[in-house]
Amino acid sequence: MESTLKRTWAEIDLDALEHNYRTLRRRIGPHVKFLGVVKADAYGHGAVQVSGVLQELGADYLAVSSVDEAMELRNHGTTMPILILGHTPLEQVGKLIDHKITQAVTCLAKAEEYSREALRCGGELTIHIKVDTGMSRLGFLCEGEHFESGVTGICTACGLPGLRAEGIFTHFAVSDEEDEESVRYTKAQFSLFSRVVEAVETVRGQRFAIRHCANTGAVACYQEMYLDMVRPGLLLYGYGAFAQRLGLRPVMTLKTTVSTIKVYDPGTTVSYGRLYTAPATMVMGVVPCGYADGFMRSLSNRCTLMTEYGPAPQRGRICMDMCMIDLTDLPEVQVGDEVEIFGKNNPVETLAEQAGTIPYELVCAVSKRVMRVYFRHGREVERELLLRV
Ligand SMILES: *Cc1c(COP(=O)(O)O)cnc(C)c1O
């Protein structure tokens, strides 16, 4: 690798992505559609590159959070269906229609707005109805006494001119937790969703083409909930306990290099806040990766990075642009050597736990100044830096 790369970079293993897709595809079988969730720049992995691979491998659908994320894909060769899971402002409906982008519809008021705007544009907007079965975020409220009004609202929305109701979906709150109460809750959500779908289909005398609800937890734990399409995100990228159980591989490895090595006397205090004091003479490496690169400050003084020769404890506060690692027991490490922040040899799950968060947040946090280096068929195929250099 040339010297410009020798700061901090993320290696994106598209072969691992392919392996994960194929493994999940085998699991769901040929008759269930596969929607790849590529919101938030494909969880930090690069939405254009990830979508390119998924399209090539025959995935059926993609999902993003916003019209801008959808347009990024449309402008870079993605022709497959795209579902926007989040809010799209009214003024953008024409764009959705022009670019064949599917929109989630979360309440009757939105459906009515979208319908009027679609008619004004003279086109038809494809929609998926979102049902709130207990996530209590977006969607037609259908729990308990809201069942009838929810079903009626959905039927009205589906019948509005200018809208084509292709799909209906719901989202689980605890499908990735395996305790009894969570299993009970997930099954109750699924049961309610099934009843809502059935009621709406009966009233309308028409079936939805695509009913879906299975996120990562449900793909891993509830085969009976696959319906017409599954909707995994995290599994595709190979993180978390379920990914490990299913033999999936982590797609991203975040790497940095040793920029400086120094020797400190006993009693020397290290970095902002003087969190760490050298107990003896010690060798400390400075690595150019800090919280502005996505290496969270909450990990300060409590995590371990991986060198070629073994683990190096991180010492003192993580700064904006760099942090310090303890090389006292690793005399082989030299200036210029690679250090893994997380990835194949230093599981992101461990770091996430130490940071009191989840792997999702760590991979999404990798910032735009970290170059993404893409590997396919065992070779480097692309480098992308998201800075406007
Ligand atoms: C983000 C998201 C997913 C994917 O979630 P994972 O836990 O990464 O599988 C699926 N569905 C919806 C509605 C989402 O917002």
The ligand as a Gaussian input file, in Angstrom:
#p B3LYP/6-31G(d) Opt

LIG

0 1
 C      -32.638000      -0.670000      10.037000
 C      -33.841000      -1.448000       9.757000
 C      -33.752000      -2.821000       9.442000
 C      -32.469000      -3.610000       9.555000
 O      -32.196000      -3.832000      10.909000
 P      -31.040000      -4.871000      11.348000
 O      -31.200000      -4.984000      12.794000
 O      -29.745000      -4.243000      10.943000
 O      -31.308000      -6.121000      10.611000
 C      -34.901000      -3.477000       9.053000
 N      -36.086000      -2.811000       8.997000
 C      -36.215000      -1.509000       9.320000
 C      -37.549000      -0.861000       9.256000
 C      -35.098000      -0.792000       9.724000
 O      -35.227000       0.500000      10.048000

